[in-house]
Amino acid sequence: MSIPKFNPRTTLLLLIICFVAVLRLSTNMTKELSPLVMYSPLGAMALFGGAYFKGNIKPFAFPLLALFISDLVLSFTVFSEFRTGLLYGGWYWVYGSFALMTIAGKLLIKDVNIQSILTATLVTVLIHWLVSDLGAALSQNGFANIMTTYQLRLVTAIPYELRFLSSTIIYSGIMFGSFELLKNRVTAPEAR
């Protein structure tokens, strides 16, 4: 029986995702950080997981698990009035868009550079905007006047999506930059 090898890369990736999930919880639960609540790290977390985790399960499992745990905590504390069951109504649309954002990270960030991250960020925001608002429109009216409701929700969501865009750029810079910096520091002595 062989002992599984410790993989510091996976551990570091998980720590960065956990840090971002804790930051998300902190912004919602503390008055001092509440101005940051409108700047969600979730898009960057999906891109980061998609870009760095190998295989077909890890890129989705770790970021979605971090999202689920933070959603669960928020659902039973800060947002308990909006809870239906374990989470909020229409959660599956958010998780579906999150999975699509992870796919965008996996497909668009083959080489970590500013151009690929910015392209993936734009695609991520577009996915979030179109999928989340479709789910909200369907849950609001079912299929009655769906196009009118959907168009109205798309227009109303523009200010939020602009904040989502800026926060995804900022958090992506922090997450990708931190990992690349740490990766280069760890691998630099070996190259000598």
Helices and strands as residue ranges (DSSP letters): H 8-29, G 34-38, H 42-52, H 58-76, G 80-82, E 83-84, E 87-88, H 91-108, H 114-141, H 146-156, H 158-191
